[in-house]
Amino acid sequence: MQLADKHEGTLTKVMAGLRVLDFSTTIAGPHCTRMLADMGAEVIKIETDGGETMRTRPPLRKGCSTVFGQLNVGKKSVVLDLKSEDGREAVRRLAATADILVENFRPGVMRRLRLDYDRLCQVNPRLIYCSISGYGQTGPSAELPAYAPVIHAASGYDMAHLAYQPGRNRPDYCGIYHADVVTGTYGFGAIASALYQRTVTGLGQHIDVSMLESMLTLTVVELQSAQFAVKPPPRPMFGPTETENGYVMITVASEKTFQGLMSVIGRPEWISDPRFATYAARRENWADLMDGVEVWSRALTTDACLVALGAAGVPASAYRTVSEALADPQLAHRQALSEVRDQGGSFRVLNLPFRMSGADTTPGQTMAVLGEHTDALRDEIGLAGDTPIPSGKTAATY
């Protein structure tokens, strides 16, 4: 649902008219370019004849991946052999008309293909060229291979997370790729900024996005604690609070919410108790405080706890599965999901997590078949009508 219903049916796409060349694979780059596509840019995804690796990732229906679809809906698909001169010339022709290029090959790959920024900016000085890599384009680690799980470990994130799990010393397995999504989002923001600067200078530029540095932005407190010793509280401050039939997450982050929580659990005298009266004192005695909260919560169901906490303005939630979260009426109210289609049928994808009163931010409705738009662009990119679709793979990502 857009913010301003009075504009319904008249909203435009913010980036309509922009052309994006998308050489990226896996998650970080495709997430970035999916955002550009949702904002109205024409995104041309450059693939090999085997297709981008995520096309084979489950869930699969009739051979079509919904994960790939979520990351690439609304984009065009063109198959090119970047190792051939014809393929590279096709890219140069496209770059001459493009506004943005996004790639997440390992640093040096695009230079070896002679498709790096220094060469393509000569073809098109207005080109905004975004390179996403594990460690950045230069430096002693630049050419190391990296995927999100490696960056989670390298950034300190996994060990920082482990420090909040009492009694454990083995890091968690990685199943959710924060580094990819965060880095792709930073890439999107940098591209939008470069587009604005181009309105002033008339020139594009090279954007160098590091997954390592992007991941470090998630460790706000930990980054400072690494520089200045901070004694941790005796119990992690944000974690599961046991109920009669499960757990709730309670977040006390202000004096008002602390006072509200003490009222709910029937301990108003703790508001002035020297152990808890100030933030510093509460931190020192956090285990005692939460032990007292659990005396109250264990006698109630999760639902009853949430009702009481909500009435007092204390931020709290049950621990939900993703399936349960997707069924939340709040998401239905926001129209947070869109139904899209590929050759396997229909499925739902998450829309951009923001709404704009003057712009349409919904995604495209269909997923391109591999190479679907190659023929339509043959004349523009200089491929002869009888040129076969190439074989072979491009270089590894990151």
C-alpha positions as CSV (number, residue, x, y, z in Angstrom):
1,M,0.0,0.0,0.0
2,Q,1.5,3.3,-1.0
3,L,1.5,6.1,1.6
4,A,-0.8,8.5,-0.2
5,D,-3.9,6.8,-1.4
6,K,-5.0,10.0,-3.2
7,H,-2.1,9.4,-5.7
8,E,-3.1,5.8,-6.4
9,G,-2.9,5.0,-10.0
10,T,-0.7,8.0,-10.8
11,L,2.5,7.0,-9.0
12,T,5.6,6.8,-11.2
13,K,8.9,4.9,-10.9
14,V,11.7,7.0,-9.4
15,M,14.4,5.4,-11.7
16,A,12.3,5.0,-14.8
17,G,14.5,5.6,-17.9
18,L,17.7,4.4,-16.3
19,R,19.6,1.4,-17.8
20,V,21.5,-1.0,-15.5
21,L,24.0,-3.7,-16.7
22,D,24.0,-6.4,-14.0
23,F,26.9,-8.8,-14.1
24,S,26.4,-9.9,-10.5
25,T,25.6,-13.3,-9.2
26,T,24.5,-15.0,-5.9
27,I,23.0,-12.5,-3.5
28,A,24.7,-9.2,-2.7
29,G,24.8,-7.8,-6.3
30,P,21.4,-9.2,-7.4
31,H,19.8,-7.8,-4.2
32,C,21.2,-4.4,-5.1
33,T,20.0,-4.6,-8.7
34,R,16.6,-6.0,-7.7
35,M,16.2,-2.8,-5.7
36,L,17.1,-0.7,-8.8
37,A,14.6,-2.7,-10.8
38,D,11.8,-2.2,-8.3
39,M,12.5,1.5,-8.5
40,G,11.9,1.4,-12.2
41,A,15.3,1.0,-13.8
42,E,15.7,-1.3,-16.9
43,V,18.1,-3.9,-15.5
44,I,19.8,-6.2,-18.0
45,K,21.2,-9.2,-16.3
46,I,24.2,-10.6,-18.2
47,E,24.4,-14.4,-17.9
48,T,26.3,-17.3,-19.4
49,D,24.5,-20.0,-21.3
50,G,24.4,-22.1,-18.1
51,G,22.7,-19.4,-16.2
52,E,23.5,-17.7,-13.0
53,T,24.3,-20.1,-10.2
54,M,21.2,-19.2,-8.1
55,R,18.9,-20.5,-10.8
56,T,19.5,-24.0,-9.4
57,R,18.9,-23.1,-5.7
58,P,15.9,-24.7,-3.9
59,P,13.0,-24.3,-3.6
60,L,12.6,-25.4,-7.2
61,R,9.3,-25.9,-9.1
62,K,9.6,-27.3,-12.7
63,G,13.3,-26.4,-12.4
64,C,12.7,-22.8,-11.5
65,S,14.2,-21.4,-8.3
66,T,12.0,-19.0,-6.2
67,V,15.1,-17.8,-4.4
68,F,16.6,-16.7,-7.8
69,G,13.2,-15.2,-8.6
70,Q,13.1,-13.2,-5.5
71,L,16.5,-11.7,-6.2
72,N,16.0,-11.1,-10.0
73,V,12.3,-10.5,-10.6
74,G,11.7,-7.6,-13.1
75,K,15.1,-7.9,-14.8
76,K,15.9,-8.8,-18.4
77,S,18.2,-11.7,-19.2
78,V,20.9,-11.6,-21.9
79,V,23.3,-14.4,-22.5
80,L,26.8,-13.4,-23.6
81,D,30.3,-15.0,-23.6
82,L,32.5,-12.5,-21.9
83,K,35.6,-14.5,-22.9
84,S,34.9,-13.8,-26.6
85,E,35.6,-10.5,-28.4
86,D,32.0,-10.5,-29.7
87,G,30.7,-10.7,-26.2
88,R,32.9,-8.0,-24.9
89,E,32.0,-5.7,-27.8
90,A,28.4,-6.3,-27.0
91,V,29.0,-5.1,-23.4
92,R,30.8,-2.0,-24.6
93,R,27.9,-1.2,-26.8
94,L,25.5,-1.6,-23.9
95,A,27.8,0.4,-21.6
96,A,27.6,3.3,-24.0
97,T,23.9,3.6,-23.4
98,A,23.9,2.5,-19.7
99,D,23.7,4.6,-16.6
100,I,24.8,2.0,-14.1
101,L,26.9,-1.2,-14.1
102,V,27.0,-3.6,-11.1
103,E,29.5,-6.4,-10.8
104,N,30.7,-8.6,-8.0
105,F,33.5,-10.6,-9.6
106,R,36.7,-11.0,-7.7
107,P,38.8,-7.9,-8.1
108,G,40.9,-8.0,-11.3
109,V,38.4,-10.1,-13.3
110,M,36.8,-7.2,-15.1
111,R,40.2,-5.7,-15.8
112,R,41.4,-9.0,-17.4
113,L,38.2,-9.0,-19.5
114,R,39.0,-5.4,-20.5
115,L,35.6,-4.3,-19.1
116,D,36.9,-2.4,-16.1
117,Y,35.8,1.1,-15.1
118,D,38.8,2.8,-16.6
119,R,38.0,1.4,-20.0
120,L,34.2,1.7,-19.9
121,C,34.3,5.3,-18.7
122,Q,36.0,6.2,-21.9
123,V,33.1,4.8,-23.8
124,N,30.6,6.5,-21.4
125,P,31.9,9.2,-19.0
126,R,28.4,9.2,-17.3
127,L,28.6,5.6,-16.3
128,I,28.2,4.8,-12.6
129,Y,30.2,1.6,-12.1
130,C,29.6,-0.3,-8.8
131,S,32.0,-3.1,-7.8
132,I,31.0,-5.3,-4.9
133,S,33.7,-7.6,-3.4
134,G,34.6,-9.4,-0.3
135,Y,37.3,-7.0,0.9
136,G,37.4,-4.1,-1.5
137,Q,39.1,-3.6,-4.8
138,T,42.6,-2.9,-3.4
139,G,44.7,-4.0,-0.4
140,P,46.4,-7.2,0.8
141,S,43.1,-9.2,1.0
142,A,41.5,-7.8,-2.2
143,E,41.9,-10.8,-4.3
144,L,40.9,-13.4,-1.7
145,P,37.8,-15.4,-2.6
146,A,34.9,-14.6,-0.2
147,Y,31.2,-15.4,0.3
148,A,29.0,-14.1,3.1
149,P,29.8,-16.9,5.6
150,V,33.5,-16.2,5.2
151,I,32.9,-12.5,5.8
152,H,30.7,-13.2,8.9
153,A,33.7,-14.9,10.4
154,A,36.4,-12.5,9.1
155,S,34.5,-9.4,10.3
156,G,34.3,-10.5,13.9
157,Y,30.5,-10.8,13.7
158,D,30.3,-14.5,14.5
159,M,32.5,-14.2,17.6
160,A,30.7,-11.1,18.7
161,H,27.4,-12.9,18.4
162,L,28.8,-15.9,20.3
163,A,29.8,-13.6,23.2
164,Y,26.1,-13.2,23.9
165,Q,25.5,-16.9,24.3
166,P,26.4,-18.0,27.8
167,G,28.3,-21.2,28.2
168,R,29.1,-21.7,24.6
169,N,32.4,-21.6,22.8
170,R,31.6,-22.9,19.3
171,P,30.4,-20.3,16.7
172,D,27.0,-20.8,15.2
173,Y,26.5,-22.3,11.7
174,C,25.8,-19.7,9.1
175,G,22.4,-20.0,7.3
176,I,21.3,-16.4,7.0
177,Y,23.5,-14.2,4.8
178,H,23.5,-10.8,6.5
179,A,26.6,-9.7,4.7
180,D,25.1,-10.1,1.3
181,V,21.9,-8.2,2.0
182,V,23.7,-5.4,3.9
183,T,26.3,-5.0,1.3
184,G,23.8,-5.0,-1.6
185,T,21.8,-2.3,0.2
186,Y,24.9,-0.1,0.7
187,G,25.6,-0.5,-3.0
188,F,22.1,0.7,-3.8
189,G,22.5,3.7,-1.5
190,A,25.9,4.6,-3.0
191,I,24.5,4.3,-6.6
192,A,21.6,6.6,-5.7
193,S,24.1,9.1,-4.2
194,A,26.3,8.9,-7.4
195,L,23.2,9.5,-9.5
196,Y,22.5,12.7,-7.6
197,Q,26.1,13.8,-7.9
198,R,26.0,13.2,-11.6
199,T,23.2,15.8,-11.9
200,V,25.8,18.3,-10.7
201,T,29.0,17.1,-12.4
202,G,27.6,15.4,-15.4
203,L,30.1,12.5,-14.7
204,G,29.8,9.0,-13.4
205,Q,32.3,7.3,-11.1
206,H,33.5,4.0,-9.7
207,I,31.9,2.8,-6.5
208,D,34.0,0.2,-4.5
209,V,31.8,-1.6,-1.9
210,S,33.4,-3.9,0.6
211,M,31.5,-6.8,2.2
212,L,33.9,-6.8,5.2
213,E,33.4,-3.1,6.0
214,S,29.6,-3.4,5.4
215,M,29.4,-6.3,7.9
216,L,31.4,-4.3,10.4
217,T,28.7,-1.6,10.4
218,L,26.4,-4.1,12.2
219,T,28.7,-4.3,15.2
220,V,28.1,-0.8,16.4
221,V,28.6,-1.4,20.1
222,E,31.1,-4.2,19.7
223,L,33.3,-2.0,17.4
224,Q,33.7,0.5,20.3
225,S,34.0,-2.2,22.9
226,A,36.9,-3.6,21.0
227,Q,38.7,-0.3,21.4
228,F,37.7,0.4,25.0
229,A,37.3,-2.3,27.6
230,V,33.7,-2.7,28.7
231,K,32.6,-5.1,31.4
232,P,29.7,-7.2,30.1
233,P,26.6,-7.6,32.3
234,P,26.2,-10.8,34.2
235,R,23.4,-11.9,31.8
236,P,23.0,-10.7,28.2
237,M,20.6,-7.9,28.2
238,F,18.5,-8.9,25.2
239,G,17.4,-12.6,25.0
240,P,14.7,-15.0,25.6
241,T,12.5,-14.6,28.7
242,E,10.8,-17.9,29.7
243,T,7.0,-18.1,29.8
244,E,4.7,-20.9,30.8
245,N,4.7,-22.3,27.2
246,G,7.7,-20.7,25.5
247,Y,9.7,-17.5,25.4
248,V,9.3,-13.8,24.7
249,M,11.8,-11.1,23.8
250,I,11.5,-8.1,26.1
251,T,13.6,-5.0,25.3
252,V,14.1,-2.5,28.1
253,A,16.0,0.4,26.5
254,S,14.7,3.5,28.3
255,E,13.6,4.6,31.8
256,K,10.0,4.6,30.7
257,T,10.1,1.0,29.5
258,F,11.9,-0.1,32.7
259,Q,9.3,1.6,34.8
260,G,6.5,0.1,32.8
261,L,8.0,-3.4,33.1
262,M,8.3,-3.1,36.9
263,S,4.7,-2.1,37.0
264,V,3.7,-5.1,34.9
265,I,5.6,-7.7,37.1
266,G,4.3,-6.1,40.3
267,R,7.6,-4.7,41.5
268,P,7.1,-1.0,41.5
269,E,9.5,-0.7,44.5
270,W,12.4,-1.8,42.2
271,I,12.2,1.5,40.4
272,S,13.9,3.1,43.3
273,D,15.9,0.1,44.4
274,P,19.6,1.0,44.4
275,R,20.4,-2.2,42.4
276,F,18.2,-1.0,39.5
277,A,17.5,2.7,39.9
278,T,20.0,3.8,37.2
279,Y,21.1,2.2,33.9
280,A,24.6,1.6,35.2
281,A,23.3,-0.2,38.3
282,R,20.7,-2.2,36.3
283,R,23.5,-3.4,34.0
284,E,25.6,-4.5,36.9
285,N,22.6,-6.4,38.4
286,W,20.9,-7.5,35.2
287,A,20.7,-11.2,36.1
288,D,18.9,-10.4,39.3
289,L,16.5,-8.1,37.5
290,M,15.6,-10.6,34.8
291,D,15.4,-13.5,37.3
292,G,12.7,-11.4,38.9
293,V,10.9,-10.8,35.6
294,E,10.9,-14.5,34.9
295,V,9.3,-15.3,38.2
296,W,6.3,-13.3,36.8
297,S,6.5,-14.5,33.2
298,R,6.8,-18.3,33.9
299,A,3.4,-18.1,35.5
300,L,1.8,-16.8,32.3
301,T,1.4,-18.0,28.7
302,T,3.3,-16.2,26.0
303,D,0.1,-14.6,24.8
304,A,-0.8,-13.4,28.3
305,C,2.7,-11.9,28.8
306,L,2.5,-10.0,25.5
307,V,-0.9,-8.6,26.3
308,A,0.3,-7.3,29.7
309,L,3.5,-6.0,28.3
310,G,1.8,-4.3,25.4
311,A,-0.7,-2.5,27.6
312,A,2.2,-1.1,29.6
313,G,4.1,0.1,26.4
314,V,7.0,-2.4,27.0
315,P,8.5,-3.6,23.6
316,A,8.1,-7.3,23.4
317,S,7.4,-10.1,20.9
318,A,7.0,-13.8,20.8
319,Y,9.7,-15.8,18.9
320,R,8.1,-16.5,15.5
321,T,9.1,-18.6,12.6
322,V,9.4,-16.8,9.2
323,S,6.1,-18.6,8.2
324,E,4.4,-17.1,11.2
325,A,5.9,-13.6,10.5
326,L,4.6,-13.8,6.9
327,A,1.1,-14.4,8.3
328,D,1.2,-11.2,10.4
329,P,-1.8,-8.9,9.6
330,Q,0.6,-6.0,9.7
331,L,2.3,-7.3,6.5
332,A,-1.0,-7.8,4.8
333,H,-2.0,-4.2,5.7
334,R,1.3,-2.9,4.3
335,Q,0.9,-5.1,1.2
336,A,4.5,-6.1,1.9
337,L,4.4,-9.1,-0.4
338,S,3.8,-9.3,-4.2
339,E,2.8,-12.3,-6.3
340,V,5.1,-12.9,-9.2
341,R,5.4,-15.6,-11.9
342,D,8.1,-17.6,-13.6
343,Q,7.9,-20.8,-15.7
344,G,7.3,-22.8,-12.5
345,G,4.2,-20.9,-11.5
346,S,3.5,-18.1,-9.0
347,F,5.2,-17.3,-5.7
348,R,5.4,-14.4,-3.4
349,V,8.4,-12.0,-3.0
350,L,9.0,-9.3,-0.4
351,N,8.6,-5.8,-1.6
352,L,11.1,-3.0,-0.8
353,P,10.7,-2.2,3.0
354,F,9.8,1.4,2.4
355,R,6.9,3.2,0.8
356,M,7.0,6.6,-1.0
357,S,4.1,9.0,-1.3
358,G,5.1,10.0,-4.8
359,A,6.6,6.9,-6.3
360,D,5.7,3.3,-7.0
361,T,8.1,0.9,-5.3
362,T,6.5,-2.5,-6.2
363,P,8.5,-5.1,-8.1
364,G,8.0,-6.4,-11.6
365,Q,5.6,-9.3,-12.0
366,T,7.5,-11.8,-14.0
367,M,10.9,-13.6,-14.0
368,A,12.9,-13.7,-17.2
369,V,13.7,-17.0,-18.8
370,L,17.5,-17.4,-19.3
371,G,18.5,-15.4,-22.3
372,E,15.0,-14.3,-23.0
373,H,16.0,-10.8,-24.2
374,T,19.2,-11.7,-26.1
375,D,17.4,-11.8,-29.5
376,A,15.5,-8.5,-28.8
377,L,18.9,-6.7,-28.2
378,R,20.9,-8.4,-31.0
379,D,20.9,-5.4,-33.3
380,E,21.7,-2.9,-30.5
381,I,24.6,-5.0,-29.1
382,G,26.0,-5.9,-32.5
383,L,25.4,-9.7,-32.5
384,A,24.8,-11.1,-36.0
385,G,21.4,-12.7,-36.5
386,D,23.0,-16.1,-36.9
387,T,25.4,-15.8,-33.9
388,P,24.8,-18.8,-31.6
389,I,24.2,-18.5,-27.9
390,P,27.7,-19.1,-26.5
391,S,29.0,-21.9,-24.3
392,G,31.3,-21.5,-21.3
393,K,31.3,-19.9,-17.8
394,T,32.4,-16.6,-16.6
395,A,34.9,-16.2,-13.8
396,A,33.9,-16.9,-10.2
397,T,32.2,-14.2,-8.2
398,Y,34.0,-12.2,-5.5
